[in-house]
Amino acid sequence: MTETLSPAALHPRPQLRRTRWIDLCGTWAFAFDDDECGLVERWFDQAEPFDRNILVPFPPESEKSGVHETGFHRVVWYRREIRIDEADRKDRLLLHFGAVDYKASVWVNGRMAMEHEGGQTPFFADIGPLLIPGEAQVIVVRAEDEPRDLQQPRGKQYWEEQPGYIWYHRTTGIWQPVWLEPVPKVAIAELRWTPDVDRFGVGMVLRLDRRPPDGWRLRVRLSGDRPERTLLDDTYLLSGRETRRDLLLDINDAAIRRRRTLLWAPEHPNLIEATIELIDDKGAVVDRIESYFGLRRIEARDGRFIINGIPIFLRLVLAQNYWPDSLLAAPDAEALKREVELAQALGFNGIRIHQKIEDPRFLYWCDRLGMLVWSEAANAYVYSDRAADMLAREWMEAVRRDYSHPSIITWVPLNESWGVPDLDRSAQQRDFVRALYHLTKALDPTRPVIGNDGWQHAVGDVFGVHDYAPTGDMLRERYADRETIARTFRDVRPHHHPLLGEDIEIEDEPIVISEFGGLGFVPQATEDWFGYGQFASADELLARYEELVDALLSSTALAGFCYTQLTDTAQETNGLLTVDREPKFDMERLRAITSRPSKAVPSEILDALIKQEVERRRRERGQE
């Protein structure tokens, strides 16, 4: 039986949720607009052009949408009629879109409600003034997505009709949840949490969508692992739209001694629940939201990643998060949880979400289950002032949306010089990489940022290296210690790409092999595959995986690795799991390999020895 998911796991925005929201996913009317005549003919005010149905939020290229049309369709339209309860339109009604690829225009009852550009980030508008009393309300969406525009941020979406090499099916239109949310005239619009481990507190920034009347207050209640365990219950007088407070948790000496019950880390992912109420001058609750945060500190220093003062070796797996029937969209909320659980079952403590801004419900499960996340932008493929503008705007929206998720420990705006292919020769492109880095740090100074992961390092807090060396011996020769790594960066240049930009030296930044492996296992001979080496049997591939992982774990200088990849995706058969999320190997054996201690973090070796001794004594007691 499928486990019933909590309200937080199902809500499209888990860190700012109200009890009342109306899910608009499901069947919508749909139409292609290949002649691009819809605007002139006012399709936003008609029902006749919509000649088929689609299941939202699945893109029309996917089987699960019911359309399954993979050809080039630059413009698509959606239409849905809904009835709205009178109670839900008393004050204001927000219409939310999780993500629409790439440019969206939305009408309600024939009148423009909003426009948004950016295929990976959310947007909303108050549609209350556009509603018609006593009638069905009509929502129409026009999505414009140029399939061959290489300046447009697109991630792994291919510009050709069928997937090829390392690129997959395109995603057009709505691909994340759509929902309605009744809110009061003055409502909480944005919430940001910044943990302060040293003081056992959190910085809170809360923004209202308009200025509150005089005398209004804000009540904040924080609780620990049990709802009845109150850590803070404070009320503040509001003086404007924005409230900033440093909240120190109400803890006693015993709680301080039991830090693990409060701090967030992969091995103990404790979340602190928050309830926030907006209270008017008569004492009535006007608005109420629920949220959460994790109390943790991330540092990249002394050549290591450090969480709450404790070094950790990153065991990441690269996740494309595409599904065979639904493509970029998850098939359901349960699948998002399952993806995290599978990565953990294989021994990984983190996920690098590749070229995609993932659904917030996925990040919720990383927060809840203790999975570290490298968050990465979907990149363009060529450079221009227009491409730079589009990526920067979308990336700022993504960082702002996901700032409060404790699982995110690294921001990655660019991958392998995608969109900036001439870093060696172009000062303009180097300036763009540096600008993205500093922009990200300005928005979030609490996390490490990698300006350009994998290849030329122009600026960043971490050195990310992509190296698909085929043998463990080659990896040992390149990354055994800081001295050999310096030589590799200077002379070897994996995949022939320079790793250090001008005037860049390796100092104390952590070094992570952020892509390696990519081993392909194809049980039956086929030409339709991609990987970095094809193996005929699971045992042969697992032996090579062990060889590569052991080589990286034997390094005294590396801070972590990221294996390519979690699942087979389209023609890429280099996953540890099949495209249907079935394991290719014995999961316990693979987990044991992945979890072996690293020489770069001596405490891991000590922990492993202690565990071995405990197990030995248990066996002896069992024999007695």
MARFIMI-319512 format. One record per residue (C-alpha): residue number from 1; residue in three letters; x, y, z. Coordinates in steps of 0.1 Angstrom, whole numbers, plus 5000, padded with zeros to 4 digits. Each point is the difference from the previous one (the first is absolute). Last residue first. Layout:
<nodes>
NODE  resi  resn  east  north    up
NODE   NUM   ALA     X      Y     Z
...
</nodes>
This chain:
<nodes>
NODE  resi  resn  east  north    up
NODE   624   GLU  5283   4827  5233
NODE   623   GLN  4998   5002  4963
NODE   622   GLY  4977   5030  5001
NODE   621   ARG  5023   5018  5025
NODE   620   GLU  5029   4995  4975
NODE   619   ARG  4980   5013  4971
NODE   618   ARG  4990   5031  5020
NODE   617   ARG  5036   5005  5010
NODE   616   ARG  5011   4999  4963
NODE   615   GLU  4972   5024  4990
NODE   614   VAL  5011   5025  5026
NODE   613   GLU  5036   4997  4989
NODE   612   GLN  4991   5005  4963
NODE   611   LYS  4979   5030  5009
NODE   610   ILE  5029   5015  5020
NODE   609   LEU  5023   4994  4970
NODE   608   ALA  4976   5017  4976
NODE   607   ASP  4997   5030  5023
NODE   606   LEU  5037   5003  5002
NODE   605   ILE  5003   4999  4962
NODE   604   GLU  4973   5026  4997
NODE   603   SER  5017   5022  5025
NODE   602   PRO  5031   5000  4977
NODE   601   VAL  4982   5020  4973
NODE   600   ALA  5023   5000  4970
NODE   599   LYS  5006   4963  5004
NODE   598   SER  4963   4994  4991
NODE   597   PRO  4979   4974  5016
NODE   596   ARG  4980   4974  4980
NODE   595   SER  4964   5010  4994
NODE   594   THR  4999   4997  4962
NODE   593   ILE  5014   4964  5001
NODE   592   ALA  4976   4988  5027
NODE   591   ARG  4971   5016  4982
NODE   590   LEU  5009   4982  4968
NODE   589   ARG  5000   4967  5019
NODE   588   GLU  4967   5008  5017
NODE   587   MET  4984   5010  4967
NODE   586   ASP  5009   4967  4982
NODE   585   PHE  5003   5014  4965
NODE   584   LYS  4979   5014  4971
NODE   583   PRO  4974   5015  5024
NODE   582   GLU  4965   5008  4986
NODE   581   ARG  4992   5037  4997
NODE   580   ASP  4980   4996  4967
NODE   579   VAL  5028   5016  4981
NODE   578   THR  5023   4974  5015
NODE   577   LEU  5020   5007  5031
NODE   576   LEU  5037   5005  5004
NODE   575   GLY  4997   5021  4969
NODE   574   ASN  5023   5001  4970
NODE   573   THR  4975   4989  4974
NODE   572   GLU  4996   5035  4985
NODE   571   GLN  4976   4996  4970
NODE   570   ALA  4970   5013  5020
NODE   569   THR  5011   5003  5036
NODE   568   ASP  5016   4971  5019
NODE   567   THR  4999   5008  5037
NODE   566   LEU  5023   5013  5027
NODE   565   GLN  5030   5012  4980
NODE   564   THR  5028   5010  4996
NODE   563   TYR  5017   4998  5034
NODE   562   CYS  5007   5031  5020
NODE   561   PHE  5031   5001  5022
NODE   560   GLY  5012   5015  5033
NODE   559   ALA  5024   5022  5018
NODE   558   LEU  5031   4986  4983
NODE   557   ALA  5035   5005  5015
NODE   556   THR  5011   4967  5017
NODE   555   SER  4988   4980  4970
NODE   554   SER  4992   4963  5008
NODE   553   LEU  4962   5008  4997
NODE   552   LEU  5006   5010  4964
NODE   551   ALA  5017   4968  4990
NODE   550   ASP  4975   4979  5020
NODE   549   VAL  4972   5016  4980
NODE   548   LEU  5016   4992  4966
NODE   547   GLU  5008   4964  5008
NODE   546   GLU  4966   4993  5016
NODE   545   TYR  4983   5014  4970
NODE   544   ARG  5022   4978  4978
NODE   543   ALA  4990   4969  5020
NODE   542   LEU  4964   5011  4998
NODE   541   LEU  5002   5001  4962
NODE   540   GLU  5015   4965  4997
NODE   539   ASP  4974   4986  5024
NODE   538   ALA  4971   5016  4981
NODE   537   SER  5011   4985  4967
NODE   536   ALA  5008   5011  4965
NODE   535   PHE  5016   5033  5009
NODE   534   GLN  5001   5032  4979
NODE   533   GLY  5024   5028  5006
NODE   532   TYR  4992   5037  5006
NODE   531   GLY  4963   4998  4992
NODE   530   PHE  4975   5004  4972
NODE   529   TRP  4976   4975  4985
NODE   528   ASP  4979   4993  4969
NODE   527   GLU  5024   4977  4982
NODE   526   THR  4988   4969  5018
NODE   525   ALA  5014   4968  5013
NODE   524   GLN  4979   4986  5029
NODE   523   PRO  5009   5003  5037
NODE   522   VAL  5011   5037  4994
NODE   521   PHE  5021   5012  5030
NODE   520   GLY  5016   5034  4996
NODE   519   LEU  5025   5016  5023
NODE   518   GLY  4997   5037  5005
NODE   517   GLY  5028   4999  5024
NODE   516   PHE  5010   5035  5010
NODE   515   GLU  4984   5034  5005
NODE   514   SER  5004   5024  5030
NODE   513   ILE  5035   4988  5009
NODE   512   VAL  5000   5024  5029
NODE   511   ILE  5028   5022  5012
NODE   510   PRO  4994   5021  5031
NODE   509   GLU  5016   5035  4998
NODE   508   ASP  5032   5004  5021
NODE   507   GLU  5022   5016  4973
NODE   506   ILE  4999   4989  4964
NODE   505   GLU  5011   5029  4978
NODE   504   ILE  4981   5022  4976
NODE   503   ASP  5018   5028  4982
NODE   502   GLU  4986   4990  4967
NODE   501   GLY  4975   4972  5001
NODE   500   LEU  5007   4965  5014
NODE   499   LEU  4985   4968  4988
NODE   498   PRO  5010   5001  4963
NODE   497   HIS  4980   4975  4979
NODE   496   HIS  5017   4972  4982
NODE   495   HIS  4975   4974  5014
NODE   494   PRO  5020   5001  5032
NODE   493   ARG  5026   5028  4999
NODE   492   VAL  5032   4980  5007
NODE   491   ASP  5025   5028  5005
NODE   490   ARG  4990   5027  5024
NODE   489   PHE  4969   4986  5016
NODE   488   THR  5016   4965  5001
NODE   487   ARG  5032   5014  5015
NODE   486   ALA  4981   5018  5027
NODE   485   ILE  4981   4968  5007
NODE   484   THR  5032   4981  5003
NODE   483   GLU  5012   5024  5027
NODE   482   ARG  4967   5002  5018
NODE   481   ASP  4998   4962  5004
NODE   480   ALA  4991   4968  4981
NODE   479   TYR  4980   5019  4974
NODE   478   ARG  5015   4994  4965
NODE   477   GLU  5020   4968  5004
NODE   476   ARG  4973   4985  5022
NODE   475   LEU  4973   5008  4973
NODE   474   MET  5021   4984  4973
NODE   473   ASP  5005   4969  5021
NODE   472   GLY  4962   4998  5007
NODE   471   THR  4994   4996  4963
NODE   470   PRO  4979   5016  4972
NODE   469   ALA  5006   5036  5008
NODE   468   TYR  4967   5019  4998
NODE   467   ASP  5013   5031  5017
NODE   466   HIS  4978   5030  5007
NODE   465   VAL  5016   5023  5026
NODE   464   GLY  4982   5023  5025
NODE   463   PHE  5023   5023  5019
NODE   462   VAL  4980   5016  5028
NODE   461   ASP  4996   5036  5012
NODE   460   GLY  4998   5014  4965
NODE   459   VAL  5016   5021  4972
NODE   458   ALA  5013   4993  4965
NODE   457   HIS  5004   4962  5003
NODE   456   GLN  5001   4986  4965
NODE   455   TRP  4983   4967  4999
NODE   454   GLY  4977   4981  5023
NODE   453   ASP  4979   5026  5017
NODE   452   ASN  5000   5037  4990
NODE   451   GLY  4995   5026  5027
NODE   450   ILE  4998   4975  5028
NODE   449   VAL  4982   5016  5031
NODE   448   PRO  5004   4990  5036
NODE   447   ARG  4970   5009  5023
NODE   446   THR  4993   5027  5026
NODE   445   PRO  5006   5031  4979
NODE   444   ASP  4967   4996  4982
NODE   443   LEU  4987   5027  4977
NODE   442   ALA  5033   5018  4999
NODE   441   LYS  5018   4967  4996
NODE   440   THR  4978   4992  4970
NODE   439   LEU  5008   5033  4984
NODE   438   HIS  5037   4995  5007
NODE   437   TYR  5000   4967  4982
NODE   436   LEU  4978   5012  4972
NODE   435   ALA  5022   5030  4995
NODE   434   ARG  5032   4979  5000
NODE   433   VAL  4985   4978  4973
NODE   432   PHE  4989   5030  4980
NODE   431   ASP  5034   5017  5003
NODE   430   ARG  5016   4968  4987
NODE   429   GLN  4976   5002  4970
NODE   428   GLN  5010   5036  4993
NODE   427   ALA  5037   4992  5004
NODE   426   SER  4996   4976  4971
NODE   425   ARG  5030   4978  4989
NODE   424   ASP  5003   4973  5026
NODE   423   LEU  4963   5003  5010
NODE   422   ASP  4988   4993  4965
NODE   421   PRO  4972   4976  5005
NODE   420   VAL  4979   5021  5024
NODE   419   GLY  4965   4987  4995
NODE   418   TRP  5010   4966  5013
NODE   417   SER  5035   5005  5016
NODE   416   GLU  4999   4966  5016
NODE   415   ASN  4971   5009  5022
NODE   414   LEU  4989   5034  5011
NODE   413   PRO  4979   5014  5029
NODE   412   VAL  5011   4974  5025
NODE   411   TRP  4988   5008  5036
NODE   410   THR  5011   4977  5028
NODE   409   ILE  4987   4987  5033
NODE   408   ILE  4963   4996  4992
NODE   407   SER  4985   4976  5026
NODE   406   PRO  4991   5028  5024
NODE   405   HIS  4974   5015  4976
NODE   404   SER  4996   5037  5008
NODE   403   TYR  5015   5015  4969
NODE   402   ASP  4979   4980  4976
NODE   401   ARG  4977   5026  4984
NODE   400   ARG  5026   5029  5002
NODE   399   VAL  5027   4978  4984
NODE   398   ALA  4976   4990  4973
NODE   397   GLU  4988   5035  4992
NODE   396   MET  5036   5013  4999
NODE   395   TRP  5008   4971  4976
NODE   394   GLU  4971   5010  4976
NODE   393   ARG  5012   5036  4998
NODE   392   ALA  5036   4991  4995
NODE   391   LEU  4993   4974  4974
NODE   390   MET  4978   5023  4979
NODE   389   ASP  5024   5030  5002
NODE   388   ALA  5030   4979  4991
NODE   387   ALA  4982   4985  4970
NODE   386   ARG  4990   5034  4988
NODE   385   ASP  5035   5014  5003
NODE   384   SER  5012   4971  4980
NODE   383   TYR  5016   4966  5007
NODE   382   VAL  4990   4966  4986
NODE   381   TYR  4987   4968  5016
NODE   380   ALA  4976   5012  5026
NODE   379   ASN  5000   4986  5036
NODE   378   ALA  4975   4985  5023
NODE   377   ALA  5013   5011  5034
NODE   376   GLU  5015   4977  5026
NODE   375   SER  4992   4992  5037
NODE   374   TRP  5025   4977  5017
NODE   373   VAL  4978   4982  5025
NODE   372   LEU  5007   4981  5032
NODE   371   MET  4975   4972  5009
NODE   370   GLY  4987   4999  5036
NODE   369   LEU  4966   4984  4997
NODE   368   ARG  4979   5031  5008
NODE   367   ASP  5021   5026  4982
NODE   366   CYS  5006   4977  4970
NODE   365   TRP  4962   4992  5001
NODE   364   TYR  4991   5037  5000
NODE   363   LEU  5025   5006  4971
NODE   362   PHE  4979   4976  4979
NODE   361   ARG  4969   5019  5010
NODE   360   PRO  5016   5032  4989
NODE   359   ASP  5001   4987  4964
NODE   358   GLU  5036   5000  4986
NODE   357   ILE  5018   5028  4982
NODE   356   LYS  5017   4979  4973
NODE   355   GLN  5034   4997  4984
NODE   354   HIS  5010   4971  5023
NODE   353   ILE  4988   4996  5035
NODE   352   ARG  5031   4990  5018
NODE   351   ILE  4988   4976  5027
NODE   350   GLY  5015   4993  5034
NODE   349   ASN  5007   4974  5027
NODE   348   PHE  5003   4971  4976
NODE   347   GLY  5000   4964  5013
NODE   346   LEU  4978   4984  4973
NODE   345   ALA  4970   5000  5023
NODE   344   GLN  5005   5038  5004
NODE   343   ALA  4996   5005  4962
NODE   342   LEU  4970   4978  5000
NODE   341   GLU  4983   5019  5028
NODE   340   VAL  5005   5033  4983
NODE   339   GLU  4984   4988  4967
NODE   338   ARG  4972   4983  5020
NODE   337   LYS  4990   5033  5016
NODE   336   LEU  4996   5017  4966
NODE   335   ALA  4982   4970  4986
NODE   334   GLU  4974   5003  5028
NODE   333   ALA  4990   5034  4989
NODE   332   ASP  4990   4987  4965
NODE   331   PRO  5015   4993  4965
NODE   330   ALA  5027   5026  5006
NODE   329   ALA  5002   5026  4972
NODE   328   LEU  5032   5002  4979
NODE   327   LEU  4989   4969  4980
NODE   326   SER  4966   4987  5009
NODE   325   ASP  4999   4964  4987
NODE   324   PRO  5038   4992  5001
NODE   323   TRP  5008   5021  5031
NODE   322   TYR  5027   5028  5000
NODE   321   ASN  5016   5009  5033
NODE   320   GLN  5035   5004  4985
NODE   319   ALA  5016   4990  5033
NODE   318   LEU  5038   5000  5005
NODE   317   VAL  5009   4980  5031
NODE   316   LEU  5018   5016  5029
NODE   315   ARG  5023   4984  5026
NODE   314   LEU  5013   5032  5017
NODE   313   PHE  5025   4993  5028
NODE   312   ILE  4990   5018  5031
NODE   311   PRO  5020   5021  5024
NODE   310   ILE  4982   5010  5033
NODE   309   GLY  4996   5037  5010
NODE   308   ASN  4963   5000  4994
NODE   307   ILE  5005   4986  4965
NODE   306   ILE  5035   5004  4986
NODE   305   PHE  5010   4994  4964
NODE   304   ARG  5037   4996  4997
NODE   303   GLY  5032   5015  4987
NODE   302   ASP  5006   5021  5031
NODE   301   ARG  4968   5018  4992
NODE   300   ALA  4965   4996  4984
NODE   299   GLU  4975   5006  5028
NODE   298   ILE  4964   4991  5005
NODE   297   ARG  4982   5008  5033
NODE   296   ARG  4968   4983  5012
NODE   295   LEU  4966   5005  5017
NODE   294   GLY  4975   4988  4974
NODE   293   PHE  4969   5019  4991
NODE   292   TYR  4962   4996  5001
NODE   291   SER  4968   5017  4988
NODE   290   GLU  4963   5004  5008
NODE   289   ILE  4980   5030  4992
NODE   288   ARG  4972   5019  5017
NODE   287   ASP  4982   5032  4989
NODE   286   VAL  4976   5024  5016
NODE   285   VAL  5000   4986  5036
NODE   284   ALA  4977   5022  5021
NODE   283   GLY  5015   5020  5029
NODE   282   LYS  4981   5032  4994
NODE   281   ASP  5031   5018  4985
NODE   280   ASP  5004   4973  4974
NODE   279   ILE  5021   4968  5004
NODE   278   LEU  5022   4984  4973
NODE   277   GLU  5009   4965  5011
NODE   276   ILE  5032   4980  4995
NODE   275   THR  5003   4963  5008
NODE   274   ALA  5035   4986  4997
NODE   273   GLU  5014   4964  5001
NODE   272   ILE  5036   4994  5008
NODE   271   LEU  5014   4972  4979
NODE   270   ASN  5025   4974  5012
NODE   269   PRO  5019   4982  4973
NODE   268   HIS  5021   4977  5022
NODE   267   GLU  5026   4981  4979
NODE   266   PRO  4998   5025  4971
NODE   265   ALA  5003   5030  5024
NODE   264   TRP  4975   5024  5017
NODE   263   LEU  5006   5010  5036
NODE   262   LEU  4973   4998  5026
NODE   261   THR  5000   4965  5014
NODE   260   ARG  5036   4995  4991
NODE   259   ARG  5009   5029  5024
NODE   258   ARG  4991   4978  5030
NODE   257   ARG  5023   5018  5024
NODE   256   ILE  4984   5033  4990
NODE   255   ALA  4966   4984  5007
NODE   254   ALA  5011   4990  5035
NODE   253   ASP  5012   5036  5007
NODE   252   ASN  4966   5014  4990
NODE   251   ILE  4986   5012  4967
NODE   250   ASP  4977   5029  4991
NODE   249   LEU  5012   5007  4964
NODE   248   LEU  5015   5034  4991
NODE   247   LEU  4981   5018  4972
NODE   246   ASP  5018   5027  4982
NODE   245   ARG  4973   5022  4985
NODE   244   ARG  4993   5018  4967
NODE   243   THR  4965   5012  4992
NODE   242   GLU  4991   5014  4966
NODE   241   ARG  4967   5017  4990
NODE   240   GLY  5001   5026  5027
NODE   239   SER  5000   5007  5037
NODE   238   LEU  4987   4966  5014
NODE   237   LEU  4999   4994  5037
NODE   236   TYR  5016   4967  5009
NODE   235   THR  4988   4969  5017
NODE   234   ASP  5022   4971  5013
NODE   233   ASP  4995   4963  5006
NODE   232   LEU  5034   4981  4998
NODE   231   LEU  5012   4965  5005
NODE   230   THR  4967   4984  5007
NODE   229   ARG  5002   4962  5003
NODE   228   GLU  4963   4991  4997
NODE   227   PRO  5004   4995  4962
NODE   226   ARG  5028   4975  5006
NODE   225   ASP  5033   5001  4981
NODE   224   GLY  5003   5037  5008
NODE   223   SER  4975   5029  5000
NODE   222   LEU  5001   5036  4989
NODE   221   ARG  4971   5025  5005
NODE   220   VAL  5001   5034  4985
NODE   219   ARG  4972   5026  5006
NODE   218   LEU  4999   5031  4979
NODE   217   ARG  4982   5032  5010
NODE   216   TRP  4976   5026  4986
NODE   215   GLY  4997   5033  5019
NODE   214   ASP  5001   5023  4970
NODE   213   PRO  4987   4985  4968
NODE   212   PRO  5023   4976  4980
NODE   211   ARG  5019   5012  4969
NODE   210   ARG  4996   4977  4970
NODE   209   ASP  5011   4965  4988
NODE   208   LEU  5016   4993  5034
NODE   207   ARG  5037   4991  5003
NODE   206   LEU  5016   4978  5027
NODE   205   VAL  5037   4998  5006
NODE   204   MET  5010   4977  5028
NODE   203   GLY  5035   4994  5013
NODE   202   VAL  5002   4968  5020
NODE   201   GLY  5012   4990  5034
NODE   200   PHE  5023   4976  5019
NODE   199   ARG  5025   5029  5004
NODE   198   ASP  5029   4983  4982
NODE   197   VAL  4977   4981  4977
NODE   196   ASP  4984   5031  4985
NODE   195   PRO  4976   4988  4973
NODE   194   THR  4988   5024  4973
NODE   193   TRP  4962   4996  4993
NODE   192   ARG  4981   5019  4973
NODE   191   LEU  4963   5006  4997
NODE   190   GLU  4980   5017  4972
NODE   189   ALA  4965   5012  4993
NODE   188   ILE  4982   5000  5034
NODE   187   ALA  4966   5016  4994
NODE   186   VAL  4981   5033  5002
NODE   185   LYS  4967   4997  4982
NODE   184   PRO  4997   4964  5010
NODE   183   VAL  5011   4970  4980
NODE   182   PRO  4982   4973  4980
NODE   181   GLU  5026   4978  4981
NODE   180   LEU  4994   4985  4966
NODE   179   TRP  5023   4974  4985
NODE   178   VAL  5021   4989  4970
NODE   177   PRO  5027   4974  5006
NODE   176   GLN  5032   4997  4979
NODE   175   TRP  5004   4992  4963
NODE   174   ILE  4979   5025  4982
NODE   173   GLY  5012   5009  4965
NODE   172   THR  5026   4982  4979
NODE   171   THR  5026   4975  5012
NODE   170   ARG  5026   4988  4975
NODE   169   HIS  5011   4964  4999
NODE   168   TYR  5035   4991  5010
NODE   167   TRP  5036   5010  4995
NODE   166   ILE  5033   4981  5006
NODE   165   TYR  5004   4985  4965
NODE   164   GLY  4966   5002  4985
NODE   163   PRO  4963   5005  5008
NODE   162   GLN  4976   5004  4971
NODE   161   GLU  4987   5033  4985
NODE   160   GLU  5032   5020  5002
NODE   159   TRP  5006   5028  5024
NODE   158   TYR  5005   4976  5028
NODE   157   GLN  4989   5008  5036
NODE   156   LYS  5028   4993  5024
NODE   155   GLY  5001   5035  5014
NODE   154   ARG  4978   5024  4981
NODE   153   PRO  5010   5036  5007
NODE   152   GLN  4992   5018  4968
NODE   151   GLN  5030   5011  4979
NODE   150   LEU  4998   4967  4981
NODE   149   ASP  4966   5009  4985
NODE   148   ARG  4992   4969  4981
NODE   147   PRO  4969   4989  5018
NODE   146   GLU  4985   5035  5005
NODE   145   ASP  4976   4996  5029
NODE   144   GLU  4969   5022  5002
NODE   143   ALA  4972   4990  5024
NODE   142   ARG  4965   5015  4998
NODE   141   VAL  4979   4993  5031
NODE   140   VAL  4962   5005  5002
NODE   139   ILE  4979   4999  5032
NODE   138   VAL  4962   5002  4997
NODE   137   GLN  4979   5006  5031
NODE   136   ALA  4966   4984  5002
NODE   135   GLU  4973   5026  5009
NODE   134   GLY  4984   5014  5031
NODE   133   PRO  5022   5031  5003
NODE   132   ILE  5025   5005  4972
NODE   131   LEU  5037   4998  5012
NODE   130   LEU  5026   5024  4986
NODE   129   PRO  5004   5021  5032
NODE   128   GLY  5007   4968  5020
NODE   127   ILE  5028   4988  4977
NODE   126   ASP  5029   5009  5023
NODE   125   ALA  5031   4989  4981
NODE   124   PHE  5026   4972  5001
NODE   123   PHE  5034   4990  4989
NODE   122   PRO  5024   4970  5004
NODE   121   THR  5034   4992  4985
NODE   120   GLN  5014   4976  4975
NODE   119   GLY  4988   5012  4965
NODE   118   GLY  5008   5036  5004
NODE   117   GLU  4978   5029  4987
NODE   116   HIS  4968   5010  5017
NODE   115   GLU  4968   5017  4990
NODE   114   MET  4969   5008  5022
NODE   113   ALA  4962   5003  5002
NODE   112   MET  4990   5012  4965
NODE   111   ARG  4962   5001  4996
NODE   110   GLY  4980   4974  4981
NODE   109   ASN  4984   4985  5031
NODE   108   VAL  5034   4994  5015
NODE   107   TRP  5030   5004  4977
NODE   106   VAL  5035   4987  5005
NODE   105   SER  5031   5006  4978
NODE   104   ALA  5030   4977  5005
NODE   103   LYS  5035   4999  4986
NODE   102   TYR  5021   4968  5003
NODE   101   ASP  4991   4975  5013
NODE   100   VAL  4974   5004  5027
NODE    99   ALA  5009   4995  5037
NODE    98   GLY  4983   4998  5033
NODE    97   PHE  4970   5020  4989
NODE    96   HIS  4979   5018  5026
NODE    95   LEU  4966   5018  4997
NODE    94   LEU  4994   5021  5031
NODE    93   LEU  4965   5008  5012
NODE    92   ARG  4992   5031  5021
NODE    91   ASP  4974   5009  5026
NODE    90   LYS  4967   4981  5000
NODE    89   ARG  5009   4980  4969
NODE    88   ASP  5006   4967  5017
NODE    87   ALA  4968   5002  5021
NODE    86   GLU  4979   5003  4969
NODE    85   ASP  5013   4967  4987
NODE    84   ILE  5017   5002  4966
NODE    83   ARG  4988   4980  4970
NODE    82   ILE  5026   4993  4974
NODE    81   GLU  5003   5001  4962
NODE    80   ARG  5034   4990  4985
NODE    79   ARG  5020   5010  4969
NODE    78   TYR  5036   4993  4989
NODE    77   TRP  5018   5013  4970
NODE    76   VAL  5033   4990  4982
NODE    75   VAL  5025   5020  4980
NODE    74   ARG  5034   4988  4985
NODE    73   HIS  4988   4966  4990
NODE    72   PHE  5028   4979  4987
NODE    71   GLY  4992   4963  5001
NODE    70   THR  4999   4978  5031
NODE    69   GLU  4962   4996  5002
NODE    68   HIS  4990   4978  5029
NODE    67   VAL  4965   5016  5006
NODE    66   GLY  4987   4979  5029
NODE    65   SER  5023   5019  5024
NODE    64   LYS  5014   4967  5013
NODE    63   GLU  5016   4992  4967
NODE    62   SER  5021   5031  5001
NODE    61   GLU  5006   5027  4973
NODE    60   PRO  4969   5018  5011
NODE    59   PRO  5016   5008  5034
NODE    58   PHE  4984   4984  5031
NODE    57   PRO  4985   5025  5025
NODE    56   VAL  4972   4997  4988
NODE    55   LEU  4983   4971  4981
NODE    54   ILE  4993   5013  4965
NODE    53   ASN  4967   5001  4980
NODE    52   ARG  4994   5007  4963
NODE    51   ASP  4984   5024  4976
NODE    50   PHE  5004   5033  5018
NODE    49   PRO  4994   5025  4972
NODE    48   GLU  4962   5001  5007
NODE    47   ALA  5001   5012  5037
NODE    46   GLN  5006   5037  4994
NODE    45   ASP  5012   5031  5018
NODE    44   PHE  5036   4991  5005
NODE    43   TRP  5000   4988  4964
NODE    42   ARG  4998   5036  4990
NODE    41   GLU  5004   4995  4962
NODE    40   VAL  5031   5023  4999
NODE    39   LEU  5015   4983  5031
NODE    38   GLY  4993   4965  4988
NODE    37   CYS  5014   5004  4965
NODE    36   GLU  5034   4985  5007
NODE    35   ASP  4997   4977  4970
NODE    34   ASP  5011   4971  5021
NODE    33   ASP  4975   5008  5028
NODE    32   PHE  4996   4966  5016
NODE    31   ALA  4969   4996  5021
NODE    30   PHE  4990   4988  5035
NODE    29   ALA  4969   4996  5022
NODE    28   TRP  5010   4993  5036
NODE    27   THR  4998   4967  5019
NODE    26   GLY  5018   4998  5034
NODE    25   CYS  5020   5024  5021
NODE    24   LEU  4980   5029  5014
NODE    23   ASP  5005   4991  5037
NODE    22   ILE  4981   5024  5023
NODE    21   TRP  5017   5013  5031
NODE    20   ARG  4989   5004  5036
NODE    19   THR  5023   4989  5028
NODE    18   ARG  5026   5027  4991
NODE    17   ARG  5035   4992  4990
NODE    16   LEU  5033   5018  4998
NODE    15   GLN  5028   4975  5003
NODE    14   PRO  4983   4971  4983
NODE    13   ARG  4990   5020  4968
NODE    12   PRO  4982   4975  4977
NODE    11   HIS  4984   4984  5031
NODE    10   LEU  5001   4962  4999
NODE     9   ALA  5030   4995  5022
NODE     8   ALA  4988   5026  5025
NODE     7   PRO  4965   4985  5002
NODE     6   SER  5016   4967  5009
NODE     5   LEU  5001   4971  4976
NODE     4   THR  4980   4969  5005
NODE     3   GLU  5022   4970  4995
NODE     2   THR  4992   4979  4970
NODE     1   MET  4987   4965  5009
</nodes>
